[in-house]
Amino acid sequence: MKKGFKTASKRPPLIQIRAIAKKHFNHAPASHDWEHTLRVCRLCRRIGPKEKADMEVLLAAAYLHDIGRSHQDGSHGKTCHAEMGAKLAILMLKSLDFSENRRRNIIHCIRSHRFRGNCAPESIEAKILYDADKLDSIGAVGVARAFLFAGELGARLHNPHILIESTKPYSKNDTGFREYKVKLSKIRSRMQTKTGREMAEDRHHFMDDFFNRLQNEYNGKR
């Protein structure tokens, strides 16, 4: 066995997970890049102690939560990145020093973090990861990411004359405003923890003010 490999294998599990996860974002678009993962981790560090979470489980899941994202983007939304991420994480975690219960919890956190997913978060760690991921999609950062994502798709700046119900994701009409109407405006009511709900209030009001102003400026009223 090579010396370098032996040394690497002795590193703490979270250090190994961080290094493994980061490689999945080498070619990621800016709206869902490694910086997003690091912001989610920082929010988990803020929320976790207040909600009495197992921080090793929570941070492991936070580093891994979006490793399936490239599969969803490559399929134009047909593949669920949370499900794919959970499948990839199962293989990664086999060689790392976690108990079986912790491994199952990490996988559950990843599988249940998606807003449009079919798996509801049940453990406190899964609820915190869900909240942290959603907090990064609202407020000032959330507005910026919504327009980043729209730009990556080649979407228009705004589509006020088209019914939101008639638009499609991953199309030229998948604008920042569309994302706000179909998803971001609903996030505040879907938060899972007391701390998450408190943090979401301020971010939600900022976002509401921004998109109201966007409408007024676009129509020449401001």
C-alpha positions as CSV (number, residue, x, y, z in Angstrom):
1,M,0.0,0.0,0.0
2,K,1.4,3.4,-0.9
3,K,2.3,5.7,1.9
4,G,0.2,8.6,0.6
5,F,-2.9,6.4,0.4
6,K,-2.4,5.1,3.9
7,T,-2.1,8.6,5.3
8,A,-5.2,9.8,3.5
9,S,-7.2,6.8,4.8
10,K,-6.4,7.9,8.4
11,R,-7.9,11.3,8.0
12,P,-11.1,12.1,9.9
13,P,-14.2,11.0,8.0
14,L,-15.5,14.6,7.5
15,I,-12.2,15.6,5.9
16,Q,-12.4,12.7,3.5
17,I,-16.0,13.4,2.7
18,R,-15.3,17.0,2.0
19,A,-12.5,16.1,-0.4
20,I,-14.6,13.5,-2.2
21,A,-17.6,15.7,-2.5
22,K,-15.7,18.7,-3.9
23,K,-14.6,16.7,-6.9
24,H,-18.2,16.4,-8.0
25,F,-18.3,20.2,-8.6
26,N,-15.3,20.7,-10.9
27,H,-17.6,21.6,-13.8
28,A,-20.7,22.7,-11.9
29,P,-22.6,25.8,-13.0
30,A,-22.4,28.7,-10.6
31,S,-26.0,28.5,-9.3
32,H,-25.3,25.0,-7.7
33,D,-21.5,25.0,-7.3
34,W,-19.2,24.1,-4.5
35,E,-19.7,27.6,-3.0
36,H,-23.4,26.7,-2.5
37,T,-22.4,23.6,-0.6
38,L,-20.1,25.6,1.6
39,R,-22.8,28.1,2.4
40,V,-25.2,25.3,3.3
41,C,-22.5,23.9,5.6
42,R,-22.1,27.3,7.3
43,L,-25.9,27.5,7.9
44,C,-25.8,23.9,9.3
45,R,-23.1,24.9,11.7
46,R,-25.3,27.8,12.8
47,I,-28.6,25.9,13.1
48,G,-27.3,22.5,14.3
49,P,-26.1,23.4,17.8
50,K,-29.4,25.2,18.5
51,E,-31.4,22.2,17.4
52,K,-29.2,19.7,19.2
53,A,-28.1,17.9,16.1
54,D,-25.4,15.2,15.6
55,M,-23.0,17.6,13.9
56,E,-20.9,14.9,12.2
57,V,-23.9,13.4,10.5
58,L,-25.3,16.8,9.6
59,L,-22.0,18.1,8.1
60,A,-21.3,14.9,6.2
61,A,-24.8,15.1,4.7
62,A,-24.3,18.8,3.9
63,Y,-21.1,18.2,2.0
64,L,-22.7,15.4,0.0
65,H,-26.2,16.7,-0.5
66,D,-25.8,18.0,-4.1
67,I,-23.3,15.5,-5.5
68,G,-26.1,14.2,-7.8
69,R,-26.8,17.6,-9.1
70,S,-25.0,17.2,-12.4
71,H,-27.2,14.2,-13.3
72,Q,-30.3,16.3,-12.8
73,D,-29.0,19.2,-14.9
74,G,-27.8,16.8,-17.6
75,S,-31.2,15.3,-17.8
76,H,-33.0,18.7,-17.8
77,G,-34.7,17.8,-14.6
78,K,-35.8,14.2,-15.4
79,T,-33.3,12.8,-12.8
80,C,-33.8,13.7,-9.2
81,H,-30.5,14.9,-7.8
82,A,-31.5,14.0,-4.2
83,E,-32.1,10.3,-5.2
84,M,-29.0,10.2,-7.3
85,G,-27.0,11.8,-4.6
86,A,-28.2,9.2,-2.0
87,K,-27.2,6.4,-4.3
88,L,-23.7,7.8,-4.9
89,A,-23.3,8.5,-1.1
90,I,-24.1,4.9,-0.2
91,L,-21.0,3.7,-2.1
92,M,-18.8,6.5,-0.6
93,L,-19.8,5.9,3.0
94,K,-19.1,2.1,2.9
95,S,-15.4,2.7,3.4
96,L,-15.7,5.4,6.1
97,D,-15.8,5.1,9.8
98,F,-19.5,5.7,10.6
99,S,-21.9,3.4,12.5
100,E,-24.7,1.9,10.5
101,N,-27.3,4.2,12.1
102,R,-25.2,7.3,11.2
103,R,-24.8,6.0,7.6
104,R,-28.5,5.5,7.3
105,N,-29.2,9.0,8.7
106,I,-26.7,10.6,6.3
107,I,-28.4,8.9,3.3
108,H,-31.8,9.9,4.6
109,C,-30.7,13.6,4.9
110,I,-29.5,13.6,1.3
111,R,-32.5,11.9,-0.1
112,S,-35.0,14.1,1.7
113,H,-33.4,17.6,1.2
114,R,-35.1,18.5,-2.1
115,F,-38.0,20.9,-2.1
116,R,-39.8,19.0,-4.9
117,G,-38.8,15.6,-3.6
118,N,-41.0,12.7,-2.6
119,C,-39.2,11.9,0.7
120,A,-39.9,14.0,3.7
121,P,-37.2,14.8,6.3
122,E,-37.7,12.9,9.5
123,S,-34.5,13.1,11.6
124,I,-33.5,16.4,13.1
125,E,-30.4,16.4,11.0
126,A,-32.5,15.9,7.8
127,K,-34.8,18.8,8.8
128,I,-31.8,21.1,9.5
129,L,-30.2,20.2,6.1
130,Y,-33.5,20.8,4.4
131,D,-33.8,24.2,6.1
132,A,-30.2,25.2,5.4
133,D,-30.5,24.3,1.7
134,K,-33.7,26.3,1.4
135,L,-32.3,29.3,3.3
136,D,-29.6,29.6,0.6
137,S,-32.3,29.8,-2.1
138,I,-34.1,32.8,-0.6
139,G,-33.0,36.3,0.6
140,A,-30.3,38.2,-1.3
141,V,-28.3,35.1,-2.1
142,G,-31.5,33.3,-3.3
143,V,-32.4,36.1,-5.7
144,A,-28.9,36.1,-7.1
145,R,-28.9,32.3,-7.5
146,A,-32.3,32.4,-9.2
147,F,-31.0,34.8,-11.9
148,L,-27.8,32.8,-12.2
149,F,-29.7,29.7,-12.9
150,A,-32.0,31.5,-15.4
151,G,-28.9,32.8,-17.2
152,E,-27.4,29.3,-17.3
153,L,-30.5,28.1,-19.1
154,G,-30.6,31.0,-21.5
155,A,-33.8,32.3,-20.0
156,R,-35.3,35.7,-20.5
157,L,-34.9,38.5,-17.9
158,H,-38.6,38.5,-17.1
159,N,-41.9,37.2,-18.6
160,P,-44.7,39.2,-17.0
161,H,-47.1,38.6,-19.9
162,I,-47.0,34.8,-19.8
163,L,-49.0,32.8,-17.4
164,I,-46.6,31.1,-14.9
165,E,-48.8,27.9,-15.2
166,S,-48.0,27.7,-18.9
167,T,-44.2,27.9,-18.6
168,K,-41.8,25.0,-18.4
169,P,-38.7,24.4,-16.3
170,Y,-35.3,24.4,-18.2
171,S,-36.8,26.6,-20.9
172,K,-36.3,30.3,-22.0
173,N,-39.2,31.2,-19.7
174,D,-37.7,29.6,-16.6
175,T,-36.9,33.1,-15.3
176,G,-35.9,34.2,-11.9
177,F,-39.4,35.5,-11.3
178,R,-40.9,32.1,-12.3
179,E,-38.6,30.4,-9.8
180,Y,-39.9,32.9,-7.2
181,K,-43.5,32.3,-8.0
182,V,-43.4,28.5,-8.2
183,K,-40.9,27.7,-5.4
184,L,-39.1,30.5,-3.5
185,S,-42.3,32.3,-2.3
186,K,-43.4,29.0,-0.7
187,I,-40.2,28.1,1.2
188,R,-40.9,30.1,4.3
189,S,-44.0,28.0,5.1
190,R,-42.1,24.7,4.5
191,M,-39.3,25.2,7.0
192,Q,-38.8,22.3,9.3
193,T,-37.1,23.7,12.5
194,K,-37.8,26.6,14.8
195,T,-34.4,28.2,14.0
196,G,-34.9,27.8,10.3
197,R,-38.3,29.4,10.5
198,E,-36.9,32.4,12.4
199,M,-34.1,32.9,9.8
200,A,-36.5,32.5,6.9
201,E,-38.7,35.4,7.9
202,D,-36.1,38.1,7.2
203,R,-34.9,36.5,4.0
204,H,-38.5,36.0,2.7
205,H,-39.4,39.7,3.3
206,F,-36.3,40.9,1.4
207,M,-37.1,38.6,-1.5
208,D,-40.7,39.8,-1.6
209,D,-39.6,43.4,-1.7
210,F,-37.1,42.7,-4.5
211,F,-39.6,40.9,-6.8
212,N,-42.3,43.6,-6.2
213,R,-39.7,46.2,-7.1
214,L,-38.7,44.2,-10.2
215,Q,-42.3,44.2,-11.4
216,N,-42.6,47.9,-10.9
217,E,-39.4,48.8,-12.5
218,Y,-40.0,46.5,-15.5
219,N,-43.4,48.2,-16.1
220,G,-41.9,51.7,-15.7
221,K,-43.7,52.4,-12.4
222,R,-40.5,53.1,-10.4
